[in-house]
Amino acid sequence: MSDVNRAAHVYNRAVSRTLSHGTTTAAYYATIHVPATNLLADICQEKGQRAFVGRVCMNSTMSPDYYRDESVDAAIQKSKDCIDYVNKIDPTHELITPIITPRFAPSSTLDCLKRLGELHHETGVPVQTHISENVKEVALVRKLFPESSSYAAVYDDAGLLTAKMILAHAVHLSEDERKLIKARDSKISHCPASNTALTSGCTKVRQLINDGIYVGLGTDVSGGYSPSILEMARHAIWVSRYVAMSDGDAAKLSSEEALHLATLGGAHVVGLQDKIGNFEVGKEWDAQMISFGQVDVDSVVHEEHEGPVDVFGWESWEDRVNKWFYNGDDRNTIAVWVKGRLVHSTSRYQQ
């Protein structure tokens, strides 16, 4: 199997899987390879998923030689090639948007980060990267970039910390870093399952929200185990409770707040809050249909149904939403629309 054929096999499966879980909009880290990254953009467009597709930039010796850019010039040119390709297939970025993607500070030299910052300002294309995922990583960044006052300052010094920057993880931010991120209006993607799986730590989401920083949810499926944002919303609840064990009950997130992170919070993170994220009049129809099974007039479930959510008929809508929140999965998602287009449906969906 050729590299491109392998990428097609994997990316087709990945996009279909995320759509089946109700993910209408995804921010993807691809690889360093231009053809494979462009292929991912094609697949997202064909399947109808709204996507930010990024070719990963890695030019430092922290990455193996077979998986890093040959030079800074090569990293910039290949990033431009991917941006140009997306601009060709979707000139107005109605569905697919290119996104500049330095993997994280240790994988790039400062020169490369600064050049990517210049590219960011030249093109207006958004940026995504990682920040402060674990303690050892923070120490490594301090060693590699001694001229910068903090991890967040590395990106700021490179011209990357802007309102179009998505920072994944953000577990170990200092107060000064939080103030800087707020000042630059950068956004944070909270990845609770990944952070727990890798024992990276517990992001203090309540603190970030209180600081006025926009937060959404990420799956980070190379570190986490599930492509489901609903699953991440549940994990966000648990992580907030871990934090509450030391910081007090105010750190806890409610199910309503976690769902906000999964919807409108995520829309803010990718800069689409005016288009998607809720059902306000005038917004685009990005939605999923959830089924709990059929209930007859006597409030008795009269047919077997797939899925882990049991509804007996007497529950309030608030109860039903909470049952789905804590127990639901992709078996409950029977139809998904992006921009009004049906992009996923099961045999249980009938128009």
Legacy VTK file of the C-alpha trace (Angstrom):
# vtk DataFile Version 3.0
C-alpha trace
ASCII
DATASET POLYDATA
POINTS 351 float
0.000 0.000 0.000
1.422 3.408 -0.979
1.739 6.183 1.591
-1.099 8.161 -0.007
-3.340 5.083 -0.186
-2.622 4.392 3.469
-3.478 7.997 4.319
-6.718 7.718 2.332
-7.680 4.575 4.254
-6.975 6.144 7.647
-8.397 9.608 6.960
-11.615 8.296 5.403
-12.179 6.195 8.506
-11.291 9.043 10.874
-13.612 11.597 9.265
-16.497 9.123 9.051
-15.964 8.153 12.671
-15.965 11.701 13.996
-19.062 12.535 11.950
-20.827 9.499 13.397
-20.202 10.935 16.862
-21.797 14.239 15.851
-18.621 16.244 15.253
-19.643 18.806 12.663
-16.410 20.809 12.941
-12.909 19.430 13.534
-9.418 20.903 13.810
-7.031 18.283 12.450
-3.316 17.814 12.858
-2.261 15.948 9.719
1.391 14.961 9.129
4.420 16.737 7.655
3.494 15.388 4.211
1.847 17.771 1.734
0.013 15.173 -0.429
-1.497 13.444 2.612
-2.543 16.743 4.211
-4.184 17.885 0.991
-5.910 14.521 0.742
-7.380 15.031 4.222
-8.793 18.371 3.053
-10.348 16.625 0.044
-11.901 13.917 2.210
-13.407 16.429 4.653
-14.874 18.405 1.776
-16.265 15.301 0.080
-17.850 13.977 3.273
-19.129 17.413 4.228
-17.336 17.929 7.524
-16.365 21.486 8.421
-12.642 21.221 9.065
-9.460 23.095 9.849
-6.690 21.070 8.232
-3.093 21.641 9.250
0.186 20.308 7.913
2.345 19.705 10.990
5.630 21.646 11.102
8.613 20.044 12.847
12.167 21.082 12.021
14.158 20.609 15.238
16.305 17.628 16.144
13.761 16.813 18.857
11.912 14.987 16.075
13.348 11.911 14.285
15.046 12.662 10.964
12.411 10.742 8.995
9.666 12.882 10.477
10.831 16.460 10.329
11.157 19.211 7.764
14.461 19.395 5.949
14.888 23.097 6.722
13.032 26.197 7.837
12.536 27.192 4.207
11.049 23.776 3.468
8.683 24.031 6.445
7.413 27.392 5.266
7.093 26.409 1.610
5.248 23.188 2.395
2.900 25.051 4.709
2.255 27.546 1.910
1.597 24.678 -0.495
-1.122 23.296 1.797
-2.647 26.731 2.346
-2.697 27.321 -1.409
-4.340 23.954 -1.995
-7.184 24.608 0.426
-7.620 28.089 -1.042
-7.983 26.403 -4.426
-10.629 23.849 -3.418
-12.502 26.168 -1.041
-11.550 29.775 -1.815
-13.859 31.349 0.780
-13.269 28.675 3.449
-16.959 27.911 3.652
-16.165 24.366 4.750
-12.396 23.774 4.760
-9.884 26.188 6.303
-6.101 25.766 6.295
-4.451 26.111 9.674
-0.763 26.691 10.433
0.371 23.907 12.752
3.679 23.957 14.589
3.363 20.719 16.566
4.639 22.375 19.742
7.534 24.646 20.633
10.156 21.918 21.255
9.623 20.468 17.767
10.512 23.752 16.052
13.398 26.179 16.209
12.708 29.805 17.120
13.596 30.836 13.568
10.963 28.462 12.211
8.341 29.673 14.700
9.033 33.295 13.754
8.744 32.495 10.051
5.445 30.737 10.739
4.368 33.830 12.641
5.138 35.930 9.576
3.141 33.498 7.436
0.257 33.739 9.893
0.158 37.524 9.629
0.631 37.516 5.855
-2.182 35.071 5.161
-4.571 35.567 8.081
-4.735 31.773 8.391
-5.369 30.535 11.964
-2.806 28.642 14.035
-2.944 25.608 16.328
-0.325 24.111 18.629
0.221 22.622 22.096
1.172 24.409 25.294
2.135 23.380 28.835
0.853 19.821 28.594
3.136 18.418 31.303
5.728 19.618 33.769
8.753 18.111 31.994
7.682 19.729 28.727
7.472 23.147 30.398
10.990 22.663 31.805
12.248 21.625 28.362
10.794 24.750 26.738
12.474 26.893 29.391
15.798 25.239 28.504
15.342 25.454 24.734
14.065 29.053 24.683
15.873 30.842 27.541
15.306 34.244 25.922
11.520 33.918 26.377
9.974 34.502 29.781
7.489 31.604 29.532
6.061 28.940 27.269
3.279 31.276 26.156
5.867 34.001 25.588
7.699 31.757 23.107
4.663 31.849 20.838
4.126 35.540 21.520
7.737 36.360 20.676
7.270 34.464 17.403
4.141 36.449 16.498
1.891 33.400 16.803
-0.070 34.254 19.952
-3.069 36.030 18.453
-6.865 35.850 18.464
-6.607 33.096 15.840
-4.393 30.820 17.941
-5.733 27.533 19.375
-3.665 26.275 22.306
-4.228 22.621 23.182
-3.944 21.357 26.783
-2.794 24.411 28.814
-2.520 22.305 31.961
0.341 24.141 33.674
-0.050 27.822 32.865
1.278 30.480 35.198
-0.789 33.521 36.138
1.345 35.691 33.860
0.765 33.283 30.979
-2.979 33.338 31.526
-2.905 37.140 31.508
-0.880 37.105 28.272
-3.221 34.607 26.589
-6.198 36.713 27.627
-4.538 39.892 26.368
-3.894 38.269 22.984
-7.394 36.736 22.911
-5.955 33.296 22.142
-8.148 30.262 22.784
-7.680 26.967 24.645
-8.685 23.450 23.673
-9.125 21.399 26.847
-8.253 17.709 26.279
-9.271 16.008 29.543
-9.042 12.345 28.498
-5.589 12.766 26.985
-4.281 14.737 29.947
-5.504 12.032 32.306
-4.260 9.118 30.185
-0.767 10.621 29.985
-0.876 11.747 33.650
-0.124 15.267 32.440
-2.270 16.942 35.075
-5.670 18.559 35.498
-6.456 21.734 33.621
-8.189 24.256 35.881
-10.978 25.111 33.476
-12.945 27.193 35.976
-9.872 29.366 36.503
-9.479 29.871 32.746
-13.150 30.770 32.370
-12.965 33.190 35.302
-9.937 34.784 33.630
-12.088 35.473 30.579
-10.349 32.970 28.293
-12.464 31.060 25.776
-12.260 27.281 26.252
-13.504 24.419 24.084
-12.970 20.672 24.092
-10.545 18.477 22.173
-10.259 14.713 21.843
-6.494 14.534 21.139
-7.080 10.943 20.087
-3.398 10.082 19.876
-3.221 10.670 23.615
-6.869 10.074 24.468
-8.939 7.040 23.559
-12.185 8.326 22.081
-13.147 10.475 19.062
-16.316 11.566 20.883
-16.667 15.155 22.060
-19.568 13.992 24.235
-17.127 11.664 25.983
-14.738 14.601 26.431
-17.543 16.644 27.996
-18.004 13.892 30.573
-14.259 13.785 31.196
-14.241 17.564 31.623
-16.740 17.040 34.456
-14.501 14.446 36.136
-11.337 16.529 35.755
-13.091 19.529 37.278
-13.981 17.321 40.249
-10.392 16.188 40.625
-9.442 19.879 40.783
-12.262 20.521 43.274
-10.782 17.973 45.673
-7.949 20.424 46.330
-9.341 23.778 45.173
-12.905 23.577 46.470
-16.346 23.047 44.979
-16.231 26.230 42.919
-13.935 24.391 40.482
-16.673 21.934 39.520
-18.294 22.179 36.103
-21.974 21.397 35.602
-23.257 19.275 32.738
-24.683 22.450 31.180
-21.274 24.111 31.300
-19.557 21.047 29.846
-22.069 20.973 26.974
-21.356 24.661 26.415
-17.636 23.849 26.102
-18.545 21.148 23.573
-20.695 23.456 21.436
-20.531 27.246 21.578
-17.243 27.120 23.491
-15.704 25.105 20.664
-17.182 27.503 18.112
-15.429 30.398 19.871
-12.147 28.481 19.873
-12.196 28.095 16.073
-13.555 31.599 15.495
-16.966 30.524 14.199
-19.162 31.627 17.106
-21.192 33.860 14.779
-21.969 30.931 12.462
-22.331 27.813 14.615
-22.444 26.599 18.210
-26.129 27.020 19.029
-29.500 27.381 17.337
-29.805 31.158 17.207
-31.776 32.442 14.234
-29.474 33.134 11.298
-26.782 30.625 12.183
-25.859 27.721 9.925
-27.612 24.403 10.495
-24.935 22.268 12.136
-26.813 19.733 14.238
-27.175 16.139 15.297
-30.381 14.206 15.916
-30.442 12.135 19.105
-32.799 9.182 19.506
-33.729 7.451 22.771
-36.223 4.970 21.283
-39.971 5.221 20.889
-42.388 5.888 23.751
-46.128 5.242 23.374
-48.995 7.350 24.686
-48.987 5.482 27.989
-45.342 6.463 28.506
-44.096 2.914 28.039
-41.201 2.074 25.735
-42.746 -0.297 23.206
-39.811 -1.217 21.002
-36.242 -2.297 21.515
-33.715 0.353 20.642
-29.972 0.539 20.271
-27.937 2.609 22.655
-27.191 2.798 26.344
-29.792 5.428 27.296
-33.007 4.127 28.860
-35.973 6.502 28.703
-39.227 5.420 30.330
-41.440 8.312 29.320
-41.924 10.225 32.525
-38.603 12.058 32.446
-38.465 15.816 31.935
-36.452 17.125 28.998
-33.742 18.151 31.450
-33.641 14.574 32.746
-33.443 13.205 29.208
-30.579 15.508 28.273
-28.685 14.501 31.402
-29.291 10.807 30.740
-27.816 11.271 27.263
-24.962 13.386 28.614
-23.846 10.767 31.126
-24.729 7.578 29.229
-25.102 8.358 25.528
-22.785 7.528 22.652
-22.758 7.369 18.856
-25.559 4.777 18.869
-27.907 7.566 19.926
-26.747 9.837 17.072
-28.944 8.865 14.135
-28.387 11.875 11.870
-25.873 14.719 11.518
-26.053 17.868 9.383
-23.356 20.399 8.455
-24.496 23.653 6.814
-27.870 21.991 6.279
-26.393 18.996 4.433
-27.069 15.517 5.810
-23.559 14.111 6.307
-24.288 11.056 8.453
-27.323 8.919 9.096
-28.153 5.459 10.372
-30.859 3.007 9.366
-32.984 4.368 12.219
-33.231 7.828 10.667
-36.231 8.466 8.467
-36.683 11.799 6.723
LINES 1 352
351 0 1 2 3 4 5 6 7 8 9 10 11 12 13 14 15 16 17 18 19 20 21 22 23 24 25 26 27 28 29 30 31 32 33 34 35 36 37 38 39 40 41 42 43 44 45 46 47 48 49 50 51 52 53 54 55 56 57 58 59 60 61 62 63 64 65 66 67 68 69 70 71 72 73 74 75 76 77 78 79 80 81 82 83 84 85 86 87 88 89 90 91 92 93 94 95 96 97 98 99 100 101 102 103 104 105 106 107 108 109 110 111 112 113 114 115 116 117 118 119 120 121 122 123 124 125 126 127 128 129 130 131 132 133 134 135 136 137 138 139 140 141 142 143 144 145 146 147 148 149 150 151 152 153 154 155 156 157 158 159 160 161 162 163 164 165 166 167 168 169 170 171 172 173 174 175 176 177 178 179 180 181 182 183 184 185 186 187 188 189 190 191 192 193 194 195 196 197 198 199 200 201 202 203 204 205 206 207 208 209 210 211 212 213 214 215 216 217 218 219 220 221 222 223 224 225 226 227 228 229 230 231 232 233 234 235 236 237 238 239 240 241 242 243 244 245 246 247 248 249 250 251 252 253 254 255 256 257 258 259 260 261 262 263 264 265 266 267 268 269 270 271 272 273 274 275 276 277 278 279 280 281 282 283 284 285 286 287 288 289 290 291 292 293 294 295 296 297 298 299 300 301 302 303 304 305 306 307 308 309 310 311 312 313 314 315 316 317 318 319 320 321 322 323 324 325 326 327 328 329 330 331 332 333 334 335 336 337 338 339 340 341 342 343 344 345 346 347 348 349 350
